Amino acid sequence: MLAVLEAFAVIAVVVAVGAIVGRTGVLGDNARTVLNRVAFHIGVPALLLLNLSQATLTQIFSPTLLVSALAALAAMGLCFLIVTVVRRRDRGDSVIASWTASYVNAGNLGIPLTAYVFGSTTEISALILFQAAVMAPIGIAILNSATTPRPSRARQVLALVTNPIIAASAIGLMLAATGLKIDGPIADPLELLADLAIPTVLLAFGISLTTGIGDAPPTHRLDLAIVVVFKTILMPAAAFAIARWGFGAAPEQQLLVTVLAALPSAQNINTYAAVYRRNESLARDATLISTAASVPIIVAIVGILR
């Protein structure tokens, strides 16, 4: 249990630093925007490129990943349908909502948590790859199609393939498939740039808690409730059900996939929302609430299933 709390404490400290920076204004009025763009265009692509290039296809296509992928896609698709059809939000806002309901904080929380609790980061690394290679392109394609004025299909495809997140993921996957490694003088600067990803995302998130997010409308409480329930309750329940009754997984595997699904919403969804100027308030509020709620939920899951 201490390992779970320790992983959350690391995040809380960096977010708190961001909140202090935002409150004091030492980085200026545009600090959040700059940090988000640094993460989106530099830090996160470098991190994904390195992570994907260092993986193997066996790690990527594991039974644990299959269960996690099914649970994530089910949560993303159903939430998108509810927010679009029932709540009547446009596609751009809906994809941010559905991402927040299904895209887990696998990097800066999942890696230390699984290392402390399970003694391995292989499974969480595979989930990072899936989110970068599948869930991110799906959402970005929808966001590009929802821009006004709507670009032509050729421009939408061009925007998709030139998106830094997707381009880095594609290159990393090709390197993983061919067995080529990034090392030496190429790897060193990439590692430095990759180190920007997590702190810039967390600092920008902390700043948003104190300085607001410009002209973005406030979050509707029902939308927020739908997203948080999906992320903290329905997605872990779906992962457990798929593992136990769908695949007959061993108890340890059931615990692992349930904990992975119970991880809170990823902070980098705030970066995507800020860059595309879509549902920023919802992304911020859902990330904050799901992170707070996931602490007792993950502790309870570990206590019950283990």
PAZAPA-4460 file (N, C-alpha, C; in steps of 0.05 Angstrom, whole numbers, plus 32768, in hexadecimal, padded with zeros to 4 digits):
% residues 306
    n_x    n_y    n_z   ca_x   ca_y   ca_z    c_x    c_y    c_z   seq   type   mol
   8010   7FE8   8000   8000   8000   8000   8011   8019   8000     1      M     A
   8028   8018   800E   803A   802F   800F   8044   8036   7FF3     2      L     A
   8048   8022   7FE2   8052   8027   7FC7   803E   8037   7FB7     3      A     A
   8024   8031   7FBB   8010   8040   7FAD   8010   805D   7FB5     4      V     A
   8011   8062   7FCF   8011   807D   7FD9   802A   808C   7FD1     5      L     A
   8041   807E   7FD0   805A   808B   7FC8   8059   8095   7FAB     6      E     A
   804D   8084   7F9A   804C   808C   7F7D   803A   80A5   7F7A     7      A     A
   8024   80A6   7F89   8012   80BD   7F87   8020   80D6   7F93     8      F     A
   8030   80D2   7FA8   803D   80E9   7FB5   8050   80F7   7FA3     9      A     A
   805E   80E8   7F92   8071   80F4   7F7F   8063   8107   7F6C    10      V     A
   804C   80FE   7F62   803C   810F   7F50   8032   8127   7F5E    11      I     A
   8028   8124   7F77   801C   813A   7F86   8031   8150   7F8A    12      A     A
   804A   8148   7F90   805E   815D   7F95   8063   816E   7F7C    13      V     A
   8066   8161   7F65   806C   8170   7F4D   8054   8182   7F45    14      V     A
   803C   8177   7F48   8024   8187   7F42   8023   819F   7F55    15      V     A
   802A   819B   7F6E   8029   81B1   7F82   803D   81C6   7F7A    16      A     A
   8054   81BE   7F70   8068   81D2   7F66   805C   81E2   7F4F    17      V     A
   804E   81D4   7F3D   8041   81E3   7F27   802C   81F6   7F31    18      G     A
   801D   81EE   7F46   8009   8200   7F51   8016   8219   7F5D    19      A     A
   802D   8215   7F6A   803B   822C   7F76   8045   823F   7F60    20      I     A
   8050   8233   7F4B   805A   8242   7F35   8043   8252   7F28    21      V     A
   802C   8245   7F25   8015   8253   7F19   800B   826A   7F2B    22      G     A
   800B   8265   7F45   8001   8279   7F58   8013   8291   7F59    23      R     A
   802D   828C   7F58   8040   82A3   7F5A   8045   82B0   7F3F    24      T     A
   803F   82A2   7F29   8043   82AE   7F0F   8060   82B2   7F07    25      G     A
   8072   82A3   7F12   808F   82A7   7F0C   8096   82A0   7EEF    26      V     A
   8086   828F   7EE3   808C   8287   7EC7   807C   8297   7EB2    27      L     A
   806C   82AA   7EBC   805D   82BA   7EA9   8041   82B0   7EA3    28      G     A
   8032   82BF   7E94   8016   82B8   7E8F   8012   82A0   7E7C    29      D     A
   8026   829B   7E6B   8023   8285   7E58   8032   826C   7E5F    30      N     A
   8039   8269   7E79   8049   8252   7E81   803B   8238   7E7C    31      A     A
   8021   8236   7E81   8013   821D   7E7D   8013   8216   7E60    32      R     A
   800D   8229   7E4F   800C   8224   7E32   8027   821A   7E28    33      T     A
   803D   8228   7E30   8057   8220   7E27   805F   8204   7E31    34      V     A
   8059   81FE   7E4A   8060   81E4   7E55   8051   81CE   7E47    35      L     A
   8037   81D3   7E41   8027   81BF   7E33   8032   81BA   7E17    36      N     A
   803A   81CF   7E0A   8045   81CC   7DEF   8060   81BF   7DEF    37      R     A
   8070   81C4   7E03   808A   81B6   7E06   8085   8198   7E09    38      V     A
   8072   8192   7E1A   806B   8175   7E1F   8061   8168   7E05    39      A     A
   804E   8176   7DF8   8040   816A   7DE1   8053   8167   7DC9    40      F     A
   8064   817B   7DC4   8074   817A   7DAC   8090   816F   7DB0    41      H     A
   809A   816E   7DC9   80B5   8165   7DCD   80B7   814E   7DE1    42      I     A
   80AF   8153   7DFA   80B3   8140   7E10   80A5   8126   7E0C    43      G     A
   808B   8126   7E07   807B   810D   7E05   8083   80FE   7DEC    44      V     A
   8087   810B   7DD4   8090   80FB   7DBD   80AB   80EE   7DC2    45      P     A
   80BE   80FB   7DCE   80D8   80EF   7DD4   80D5   80D8   7DE7    46      A     A
   80C4   80DA   7DFB   80C0   80C5   7E0E   80B3   80AC   7E01    47      L     A
   809F   80B1   7DF0   8092   809B   7DE2   80A5   808D   7DCF    48      L     A
   80B4   809D   7DC1   80C7   8091   7DAD   80DB   807F   7DBB    49      L     A
   80E5   8088   7DD2   80F8   8077   7DE1   80EB   805E   7DEC    50      L     A
   80D4   8061   7DF8   80C6   804B   7E05   80BF   8036   7DF0    51      N     A
   80B4   803F   7DD9   80AC   802C   7DC4   80C4   801E   7DB8    52      L     A
   80D9   802D   7DB3   80F0   8021   7DA6   80FE   800C   7DB7    53      S     A
   80FB   800E   7DD2   8108   7FFC   7DE4   80F6   7FE3   7DEB    54      Q     A
   80DE   7FE2   7DE0   80CC   7FCC   7DE6   80CF   7FB6   7DD1    55      A     A
   80C4   7F9F   7DD7   80C3   7F89   7DC4   80A6   7F84   7DBD    56      T     A
   80A1   7F77   7DA7   8086   7F71   7D9E   8078   7F5E   7DB2    57      L     A
   8087   7F4E   7DC0   807C   7F3C   7DD4   8071   7F4C   7DEB    58      T     A
   807F   7F61   7DF3   8076   7F72   7E09   805C   7F81   7E00    59      Q     A
   805C   7F89   7DE8   8045   7F99   7DDE   802C   7F89   7DDD    60      I     A
   802E   7F70   7DD1   8017   7F60   7DCD   8015   7F49   7DE2    61      F     A
   8011   7F51   7DFB   800F   7F3E   7E11   7FF2   7F3B   7E19    62      S     A
   7FEB   7F25   7E27   7FCF   7F22   7E31   7FC6   7F38   7E43    63      P     A
   7FD9   7F42   7E54   7FD2   7F58   7E66   7FCA   7F71   7E55    64      T     A
   7FD9   7F76   7E40   7FD3   7F8D   7E30   7FB8   7F8A   7E22    65      L     A
   7FB2   7F71   7E19   7F99   7F6C   7E0C   7F81   7F73   7E1E    66      L     A
   7F82   7F6A   7E37   7F6D   7F70   7E4A   7F6B   7F8E   7E4F    67      V     A
   7F82   7F9B   7E53   7F82   7FB8   7E59   7F78   7FC7   7E41    68      S     A
   7F7F   7FBE   7E29   7F77   7FCC   7E10   7F58   7FC9   7E0D    69      A     A
   7F4E   7FB2   7E11   7F31   7FAE   7E0F   7F21   7FBF   7E22    70      L     A
   7F2B   7FC1   7E3B   7F1E   7FD1   7E4F   7F1F   7FEF   7E48    71      A     A
   7F37   7FF8   7E3F   7F3A   8014   7E38   7F29   801C   7E20    72      A     A
   7F2A   800B   7E0B   7F1A   8012   7DF3   7EFC   8011   7DF9    73      L     A
   7EF3   7FFF   7E0A   7ED7   7FFE   7E12   7ECF   8017   7E21    74      A     A
   7EE0   8020   7E34   7EDA   8038   7E43   7EDB   8051   7E30    75      A     A
   7EEE   8052   7E1F   7EF1   8069   7E0D   7ED9   806B   7DFA    76      M     A
   7ED2   8054   7DEE   7EBC   8054   7DDA   7EA1   805A   7DE7    77      G     A
   7E9B   804D   7DFE   7E81   8051   7E0A   7E7F   806D   7E15    78      L     A
   7E94   8078   7E21   7E93   8093   7E2C   7E90   80A7   7E15    79      C     A
   7E9E   80A3   7DFF   7E9B   80B5   7DE8   7E7E   80B4   7DDE    80      F     A
   7E72   809D   7DDD   7E56   809A   7DD3   7E43   80A9   7DE6    81      L     A
   7E46   80A5   7E00   7E34   80B2   7E13   7E37   80D1   7E12    82      I     A
   7E50   80DA   7E12   7E54   80F7   7E12   7E4B   8104   7DF8    83      V     A
   7E4E   80F6   7DE2   7E46   8101   7DC7   7E28   80FF   7DC3    84      T     A
   7E1C   80E8   7DC8   7E00   80E4   7DC2   7DEE   80EE   7DD8    85      V     A
   7DF4   80E6   7DF1   7DE2   80ED   7E07   7DE7   810A   7E11    86      V     A
   7E01   8111   7E14   7E07   812C   7E1E   7E09   8140   7E07    87      R     A
   7E09   8137   7DEE   7E09   8148   7DD7   7E21   815C   7DD6    88      R     A
   7E38   8151   7DDC   7E51   8161   7DD9   7E5C   815C   7DBD    89      R     A
   7E6C   816F   7DB3   7E78   816A   7D99   7E8F   8156   7D9B    90      D     A
   7E99   814D   7D84   7EAD   8138   7D83   7EC6   813F   7D92    91      R     A
   7ECF   8158   7D8F   7EE8   8160   7D9B   7EE6   815F   7DB9    92      G     A
   7ED1   8169   7DC5   7ECE   8168   7DE2   7EC9   814B   7DEB    93      D     A
   7EBB   813B   7DDB   7EB5   8120   7DE3   7ECE   810E   7DE3    94      S     A
   7EE1   8113   7DD1   7EF8   8102   7DD1   7F0A   8109   7DE9    95      V     A
   7F0B   8122   7DF1   7F1A   8128   7E0A   7F0D   811A   7E22    96      I     A
   7EF3   811B   7E23   7EE4   810D   7E39   7EEA   80EF   7E38    97      A     A
   7EE8   80E3   7E21   7EEC   80C6   7E1F   7F09   80BE   7E24    98      S     A
   7F1C   80CF   7E1C   7F38   80CA   7E22   7F3C   80CB   7E41    99      W     A
   7F30   80DF   7E4E   7F34   80E2   7E6A   7F27   80CB   7E79   100      T     A
   7F13   80BE   7E6E   7F06   80A8   7E7A   7F15   808E   7E76   101      A     A
   7F29   808D   7E65   7F35   8073   7E5D   7F54   8074   7E5B   102      S     A
   7F5F   808B   7E58   7F7C   808E   7E54   7F8A   8090   7E6F   103      Y     A
   7F98   807B   7E78   7FA2   807A   7E93   7FBD   8088   7E96   104      V     A
   7FC3   8090   7EAE   7FDC   809D   7EB5   7FF1   8087   7EB8   105      N     A
   7FFA   807C   7EA1   800C   8065   7EA1   8029   806D   7EA5   106      A     A
   8030   8085   7E9D   804C   808D   7E9E   8056   8095   7EB9   107      G     A
   804E   80AD   7EC3   8059   80B7   7EDC   804C   80AB   7EF5   108      N     A
   8037   809C   7EF2   802B   808E   7F09   802C   8070   7F06   109      L     A
   8025   8067   7EEE   8023   804A   7EEA   803E   803C   7EED   110      G     A
   8053   8048   7EE2   806E   803C   7EE3   8078   8039   7F00   111      I     A
   8079   804E   7F10   8082   8049   7F2C   806F   8038   7F3C   112      P     A
   8055   8039   7F36   8042   8029   7F46   8046   800B   7F40   113      L     A
   8047   8004   7F26   804B   7FE8   7F20   8066   7FDD   7F28   114      T     A
   807A   7FEF   7F27   8095   7FE7   7F30   8095   7FE0   7F4E   115      A     A
   8087   7FF1   7F5E   8087   7FED   7F7A   8075   7FD5   7F82   116      Y     A
   805D   7FD4   7F76   8049   7FC0   7F7E   804E   7FA5   7F71   117      V     A
   8055   7FA4   7F57   8057   7F8B   7F49   8074   7F83   7F42   118      F     A
   8087   7F96   7F45   80A2   7F90   7F40   80A9   7F8E   7F22   119      G     A
   8098   7F99   7F11   809D   7F99   7EF4   808F   7FB0   7EE7   120      S     A
   809C   7FBB   7ED2   8090   7FD0   7EC3   808A   7FC8   7EA6   121      T     A
   808D   7FAE   7EA0   8089   7FA5   7E84   806C   7FAA   7E7B   122      T     A
   8059   7FA2   7E8C   803D   7FA5   7E84   8034   7FC2   7E81   123      E     A
   803D   7FD3   7E93   8035   7FEF   7E91   8043   7FFC   7E79   124      I     A
   805B   7FF3   7E72   8068   7FFD   7E5A   8058   7FF6   7E41   125      S     A
   804D   7FDD   7E40   803D   7FD5   7E29   8024   7FE6   7E27   126      A     A
   8018   7FED   7E3E   8000   7FFD   7E3E   8006   8019   7E34   127      L     A
   801D   8024   7E3B   8026   803E   7E31   8028   803D   7E12   128      I     A
   8033   8027   7E08   8035   8024   7DEB   801A   8023   7DDE   129      L     A
   8007   8014   7DEA   7FEC   8012   7DDF   7FDE   802E   7DDE   130      F     A
   7FE0   803C   7DF4   7FD4   8056   7DF5   7FDF   8069   7DE0   131      Q     A
   7FFA   8068   7DDD   8007   807A   7DCA   8001   8072   7DAD   132      A     A
   8000   8058   7DA8   7FFE   804E   7D8C   7FE2   804B   7D83   133      A     A
   7FCF   8048   7D95   7FB3   8043   7D8D   7FA0   8059   7D97   134      V     A
   7F9F   805D   7DB1   7F8C   8070   7DBC   7F91   808D   7DB5   135      M     A
   7FAB   8094   7DB5   7FB2   80B0   7DAE   7FAB   80B6   7D91   136      A     A
   7FB2   80A5   7D7D   7FAB   80AB   7D62   7F8D   80AD   7D5D   137      P     A
   7F7E   809B   7D6A   7F61   809C   7D67   7F56   80B7   7D70   138      I     A
   7F5E   80BF   7D88   7F54   80D9   7D92   7F5E   80F1   7D82   139      G     A
   7F77   80F0   7D7A   7F82   8107   7D6A   7F74   8109   7D4F   140      I     A
   7F6E   80F2   7D43   7F60   80F3   7D29   7F44   8100   7D2C   141      A     A
   7F36   80F9   7D42   7F1C   8106   7D47   7F1F   8123   7D4D   142      I     A
   7F33   812B   7D5C   7F37   8147   7D62   7F3E   8157   7D49   143      L     A
   7F4E   814B   7D38   7F54   8159   7D1E   7F3C   815C   7D0D   144      N     A
   7F2A   8148   7D0D   7F12   814A   7CFD   7EFE   815D   7D08   145      S     A
   7F01   8164   7D22   7EED   8176   7D2E   7EF5   8193   7D2E   146      A     A
   7F0C   819A   7D22   7F15   81B5   7D20   7F04   81C5   7D0D   147      T     A
   7F02   81DF   7D12   7EF2   81F1   7D01   7F04   8207   7CF6   148      T     A
   7F04   820C   7CDB   7EF5   81FD   7CC7   7F01   81E1   7CC4   149      P     A
   7EEF   81CE   7CBD   7EF8   81B2   7CBB   7F0B   81AF   7CA3   150      R     A
   7F23   81A4   7CA9   7F37   81A1   7C93   7F2E   818A   7C80   151      P     A
   7F3A   8189   7C69   7F35   8173   7C57   7F40   8159   7C62   152      S     A
   7F37   8143   7C56   7F40   8129   7C60   7F5F   8126   7C5D   153      R     A
   7F69   8131   7C47   7F86   8130   7C43   7F95   813F   7C59   154      A     A
   7F8A   8156   7C61   7F97   8165   7C76   7F94   8158   7C91   155      R     A
   7F7D   814A   7C95   7F79   813B   7CAE   7F8D   8125   7CB1   156      Q     A
   7F92   8116   7C9B   7FA5   8101   7C9B   7FC1   810C   7C9F   157      V     A
   7FC7   8122   7C92   7FE2   812E   7C95   7FE6   8137   7CB2   158      L     A
   7FD1   8144   7CBE   7FD4   814C   7CD9   7FD7   8135   7CEC   159      A     A
   7FCB   811E   7CE5   7FCD   8106   7CF6   7FEA   80FB   7CF5   160      L     A
   7FF4   80F8   7CDD   800E   80EB   7CDB   8025   80FD   7CE3   161      V     A
   8021   8117   7CE2   8036   812A   7CEB   8033   8132   7D08   162      T     A
   801E   8129   7D15   801B   812F   7D32   8033   8123   7D41   163      N     A
   8041   8133   7D52   805A   8129   7D5E   8055   8110   7D6F   164      P     A
   803E   810E   7D7D   8039   80F6   7D8D   8037   80DD   7D7B   165      I     A
   8028   80DF   7D66   8023   80C8   7D54   803D   80C2   7D45   166      I     A
   804A   80D6   7D3B   8063   80D1   7D2B   8078   80C3   7D3C   167      A     A
   807B   80CC   7D55   808F   80C0   7D66   8087   80A3   7D6D   168      A     A
   806D   809E   7D71   8063   8083   7D77   8068   8071   7D5F   169      S     A
   8062   807A   7D47   8066   806A   7D30   8084   8063   7D2C   170      A     A
   8095   8076   7D2F   80B2   8070   7D2D   80BB   805C   7D42   171      I     A
   80B2   8060   7D5A   80B9   804E   7D70   80B0   8032   7D6B   172      G     A
   8097   802F   7D60   808C   8014   7D5A   809C   8007   7D44   173      L     A
   80A4   8016   7D30   80B4   800B   7D1A   80CF   8001   7D25   174      M     A
   80DB   8011   7D37   80F5   8009   7D43   80F1   7FEF   7D53   175      L     A
   80DB   7FED   7D62   80D6   7FD5   7D72   80D2   7FBD   7D61   176      A     A
   80C4   7FC1   7D4A   80BF   7FAA   7D38   80D8   7FA0   7D2A   177      A     A
   80EA   7FB3   7D24   8102   7FAB   7D15   8119   7FA4   7D28   178      T     A
   8116   7FAA   7D42   812B   7FA3   7D55   8142   7FB7   7D55   179      G     A
   813F   7FCE   7D47   8154   7FE2   7D48   8152   7FF2   7D62   180      L     A
   8169   7FF9   7D6D   816B   8007   7D86   8175   8023   7D82   181      K     A
   816B   8035   7D93   8175   8051   7D94   818A   8052   7DAB   182      I     A
   81A3   8058   7DA4   81B7   8059   7DB9   81CC   806E   7DB1   183      D     A
   81DF   8071   7DC3   81F6   8083   7DBD   81EE   80A0   7DBC   184      G     A
   81F9   80AF   7DA8   81F4   80CC   7DA6   81D8   80D3   7D9F   185      P     A
   81C8   80C0   7D95   81AC   80C6   7D8F   819B   80C2   7DA7   186      I     A
   81A1   80AE   7DB7   8190   80A9   7DCF   8194   80BE   7DE5   187      A     A
   81AB   80C8   7DE8   81B0   80DA   7DFE   819F   80F4   7DFD   188      D     A
   819F   8102   7DE7   818D   811A   7DE6   8170   8113   7DE7   189      P     A
   8168   80FB   7DDC   814C   80F3   7DDD   8144   80EE   7DFA   190      L     A
   8156   80E2   7E0A   8150   80DD   7E26   814D   80F8   7E36   191      E     A
   815D   810B   7E2F   815A   8125   7E3C   8140   8132   7E35   192      L     A
   8138   8130   7E1C   811E   813C   7E13   8107   812C   7E20   193      L     A
   8109   8112   7E21   80F4   8101   7E2D   80F0   8108   7E4A   194      A     A
   8106   8110   7E58   8103   8117   7E74   80F2   8130   7E78   195      D     A
   80ED   813F   7E63   80DC   8156   7E65   80BE   814F   7E68   196      L     A
   80B6   8137   7E5E   809A   8130   7E5B   808B   8132   7E75   197      A     A
   8092   8122   7E88   8083   811F   7EA0   8083   8139   7EB1   198      I     A
   809A   8145   7EB7   8099   815E   7EC7   808A   8175   7EBA   199      P     A
   808C   8178   7E9F   807E   818E   7E92   8060   818A   7E93   200      T     A
   8057   8171   7E8F   803A   816C   7E91   8030   8171   7EAD   201      V     A
   803E   8167   7EC1   8035   816B   7EDD   8036   8188   7EE5   202      L     A
   804B   8196   7EDD   804C   81B3   7EE4   8036   81C3   7ED7   203      L     A
   8030   81BD   7EBE   801B   81CB   7EB0   8000   81C5   7EBD   204      A     A
   7FFC   81AC   7EC6   7FE4   81A4   7ED3   7FE1   81B4   7EEE   205      F     A
   7FF7   81B6   7EFC   7FF6   81C5   7F16   7FF0   81E2   7F11   206      G     A
   7FFC   81EE   7EFC   7FF6   820A   7EF6   7FD9   820E   7EF0   207      I     A
   7FCC   81FB   7EE2   7FB0   81FD   7EDA   7F9E   81FD   7EF2   208      S     A
   7FA7   81F1   7F08   7F96   81F0   7F20   7F93   820C   7F2E   209      L     A
   7FA6   821D   7F29   7FA6   8237   7F37   7FA1   824F   7F24   210      T     A
   7FA8   824C   7F0B   7FA5   8263   7EF9   7F8E   8261   7EE6   211      T     A
   7F80   824A   7EE6   7F6A   8246   7ED4   7F74   8240   7EB8   212      G     A
   7F61   823D   7EA5   7F67   8236   7E8A   7F5A   8248   7E76   213      I     A
   7F5E   8262   7E7B   7F55   8276   7E67   7F37   8277   7E64   214      G     A
   7F2E   8276   7E4B   7F12   8279   7E44   7F02   825E   7E44   215      D     A
   7F0F   8249   7E4D   7F01   822F   7E4C   7EE9   822F   7E5E   216      A     A
   7ED2   8225   7E55   7EBA   8224   7E66   7EBD   8211   7E7D   217      P     A
   7EAF   8216   7E93   7EB1   8204   7EAA   7EA6   81E8   7EA4   218      P     A
   7EB0   81D4   7EB2   7EA8   81B9   7EAE   7E8B   81B4   7EB7   219      T     A
   7E7C   81A7   7EA6   7E61   819F   7EAF   7E63   8188   7EC2   220      H     A
   7E55   8189   7ED8   7E59   8175   7EED   7E51   8159   7EE4   221      R     A
   7E3D   8157   7ED4   7E34   813D   7ECB   7E49   8130   7EB8   222      L     A
   7E54   8140   7EA6   7E6A   8137   7E95   7E81   812D   7EA6   223      D     A
   7E88   813D   7EBA   7E9E   8135   7ECB   7E99   811B   7EDA   224      L     A
   7E80   8119   7EE4   7E79   8100   7EF3   7E7A   80E8   7EE1   225      A     A
   7E71   80EA   7EC8   7E72   80D4   7EB5   7E8E   80CB   7EB1   226      I     A
   7EA0   80DE   7EAB   7EBC   80D7   7EA6   7EC9   80CA   7EBE   227      V     A
   7EC6   80D6   7ED5   7ED3   80CB   7EED   7EC9   80AF   7EF4   228      V     A
   7EAF   80AB   7EF1   7EA4   8090   7EF7   7EAF   807B   7EE3   229      V     A
   7EB1   8083   7ECA   7EBD   8071   7EB6   7ED9   806A   7EBE   230      F     A
   7EE9   807F   7EC5   7F06   807A   7EC9   7F0B   806B   7EE3   231      K     A
   7EFE   8071   7EF8   7F05   8066   7F12   7EF5   804D   7F1A   232      T     A
   7EDE   8048   7F0D   7ECE   8031   7F15   7EC8   801E   7EFE   233      I     A
   7EBD   8028   7EE8   7EB5   8017   7ED2   7ECC   800A   7EC3   234      L     A
   7EE1   8019   7EBE   7EF8   800E   7EAF   7F06   7FF9   7EC0   235      M     A
   7F0C   7FFD   7EDA   7F18   7FE7   7EE9   7F06   7FCF   7EEB   236      P     A
   7EEC   7FD3   7EEF   7ED9   7FBD   7EF0   7ED9   7FAD   7ED6   237      A     A
   7EDA   7FBB   7EBF   7EDB   7FAE   7EA5   7EF5   7F9E   7EA2   238      A     A
   7F0B   7FA9   7EAA   7F25   7F9B   7EA8   7F24   7F81   7EB8   239      A     A
   7F1A   7F83   7ED1   7F19   7F6C   7EE2   7F07   7F56   7ED6   240      F     A
   7EEF   7F5F   7ECC   7EDC   7F4C   7EC0   7EE8   7F3E   7EA8   241      A     A
   7EF5   7F4E   7E96   7F01   7F42   7E7E   7F17   7F2E   7E85   242      I     A
   7F28   7F36   7E99   7F3E   7F24   7EA1   7F34   7F0A   7EAE   243      A     A
   7F20   7F0D   7EC0   7F17   7EF6   7ECF   7F05   7EE3   7EBE   244      R     A
   7EF1   7EEF   7EB2   7EDD   7EDE   7EA5   7EE1   7EDC   7E87   245      W     A
   7EEF   7EF0   7E7B   7EF4   7EEE   7E5F   7F0D   7EDE   7E58   246      G     A
   7F22   7EE1   7E68   7F3B   7ED3   7E62   7F43   7EBE   7E77   247      F     A
   7F34   7EBD   7E8D   7F3C   7EAA   7EA2   7F57   7EAF   7EAD   248      G     A
   7F5F   7EC8   7EB0   7F7A   7ECF   7EB9   7F7F   7EC7   7ED6   249      A     A
   7F98   7EC3   7EDD   7F9F   7EBD   7EF8   7F99   7ED5   7F0A   250      A     A
   7F96   7ED0   7F24   7F90   7EE6   7F37   7FA3   7EFD   7F35   251      P     A
   7FBD   7EF7   7F32   7FD1   7F0D   7F31   7FCD   7F1E   7F18   252      E     A
   7FC6   7F11   7F02   7FC1   7F20   7EE9   7FA7   7F31   7EEC   253      Q     A
   7F93   7F26   7EFA   7F7A   7F35   7EFE   7F80   7F4E   7F0F   254      Q     A
   7F91   7F4B   7F23   7F99   7F62   7F33   7FA8   7F77   7F22   255      L     A
   7FBA   7F6E   7F12   7FCB   7F80   7F02   7FBA   7F91   7EEF   256      L     A
   7FA9   7F84   7EDF   7F99   7F93   7ECB   7F85   7FA5   7ED9   257      V     A
   7F7B   7F9D   7EF0   7F67   7FAE   7EFE   7F75   7FC7   7F09   258      T     A
   7F8D   7FC4   7F14   7F9C   7FDB   7F1E   7FA3   7FEE   7F07   259      V     A
   7FAC   7FE3   7EF0   7FB2   7FF3   7ED9   7F9A   8003   7ED0   260      L     A
   7F83   7FF6   7ECF   7F6B   8004   7EC6   7F62   8019   7EDA   261      A     A
   7F68   8015   7EF4   7F60   8028   7F08   7F72   8040   7F0B   262      A     A
   7F88   8041   7EFC   7F9A   8058   7EFC   7F8A   8071   7EF4   263      L     A
   7F8F   8088   7EFE   7F80   80A0   7EF8   7F84   80A9   7EDB   264      P     A
   7F75   80BD   7ED3   7F78   80C9   7EB8   7F93   80D4   7EB5   265      S     A
   7F9E   80D1   7E9D   7FBA   80DA   7E98   7FBA   80F9   7E96   266      A     A
   7FCF   8104   7EA2   7FD2   8121   7EA2   7FD7   812C   7E85   267      Q     A
   7FE2   811B   7E74   7FE8   8125   7E59   7FCE   812A   7E49   268      N     A
   7FB7   8120   7E52   7F9E   8128   7E45   7F99   8146   7E48   269      I     A
   7FA3   8151   7E5F   7FA1   816E   7E62   7FB2   817D   7E4D   270      N     A
   7FC8   8171   7E45   7FD8   817C   7E30   7FCA   817C   7E16   271      T     A
   7FBE   8165   7E0F   7FAF   8163   7DF6   7F98   8177   7DF5   272      Y     A
   7F89   8178   7E0C   7F72   818B   7E0E   7F7B   81A8   7E0A   273      A     A
   7F92   81AE   7E16   7F9C   81CA   7E14   7FA6   81D0   7DF8   274      A     A
   7FB3   81BE   7DEB   7FBE   81C3   7DD0   7FA7   81C5   7DBC   275      V     A
   7F92   81B5   7DBF   7F7C   81B5   7DAC   7F65   81C7   7DB6   276      Y     A
   7F68   81D3   7DCE   7F54   81E5   7DDA   7F38   81D8   7DDB   277      R     A
   7F38   81C0   7DE6   7F1F   81B1   7DE8   7F1B   81A6   7E05   278      R     A
   7F05   81AC   7E11   7EFD   81A0   7E2B   7F13   81A2   7E3F   279      N     A
   7F20   81B8   7E41   7F37   81BB   7E53   7F2F   81B9   7E71   280      E     A
   7F18   81C4   7E78   7F10   81C3   7E94   7F09   81A7   7E9C   281      S     A
   7EFC   8198   7E8A   7EF5   817C   7E91   7F0E   816C   7E94   282      L     A
   7F22   816F   7E82   7F3A   8160   7E84   7F49   8165   7E9F   283      A     A
   7F4A   817F   7EA6   7F57   8186   7EBF   7F49   817B   7ED7   284      R     A
   7F2E   817F   7ED9   7F1F   8177   7EF0   7F1E   8159   7EF3   285      D     A
   7F1A   814B   7EDC   7F19   812E   7EDD   7F33   8121   7EE5   286      A     A
   7F49   812D   7EDB   7F64   8123   7EE3   7F68   8126   7F01   287      T     A
   7F61   813D   7F0C   7F65   8142   7F28   7F53   8130   7F39   288      L     A
   7F3A   812D   7F33   7F28   811D   7F43   7F2E   80FF   7F40   289      I     A
   7F34   80F6   7F28   7F3A   80DA   7F24   7F54   80D2   7F32   290      S     A
   7F67   80E5   7F33   7F80   80DF   7F42   7F7B   80DC   7F5F   291      T     A
   7F6B   80EF   7F6A   7F65   80ED   7F87   7F55   80D4   7F8D   292      A     A
   7F41   80CD   7F7C   7F30   80B6   7F81   7F3F   809C   7F7D   293      A     A
   7F53   809B   7F6B   7F60   8082   7F65   7F72   8078   7F7D   294      S     A
   7F7A   808A   7F8F   7F8A   8082   7FA5   7F7C   806D   7FB6   295      V     A
   7F65   8073   7FC2   7F57   805E   7FD2   7F4E   8047   7FC1   296      P     A
   7F46   804C   7FA8   7F3D   8036   7F97   7F53   8022   7F91   297      I     A
   7F6A   802B   7F8A   7F81   8019   7F84   7F89   800A   7F9D   298      I     A
   7F8A   8019   7FB4   7F91   800C   7FCD   7F7D   7FF6   7FD3   299      V     A
   7F63   7FFB   7FCF   7F4E   7FE7   7FD4   7F51   7FCF   7FC1   300      A     A
   7F57   7FD4   7FA7   7F5A   7FBF   7F94   7F71   7FAD   7F9C   301      I     A
   7F88   7FB9   7FA3   7F9F   7FA9   7FAB   7F99   7F99   7FC4   302      V     A
   7F8B   7FA5   7FD7   7F85   7F98   7FF0   7F71   7F80   7FEC   303      G     A
   7F5E   7F84   7FDA   7F49   7F6F   7FD6   7F54   7F58   7FC5   304      I     A
   7F5F   7F5F   7FAD   7F66   7F4B   7F9A   7F81   7F3D   7FA2   305      L     A
   7F92   7F4A   7FB0   7FAB   7F3D   7FB8   7FA6   7F2E   7FD3   306      R     A
***
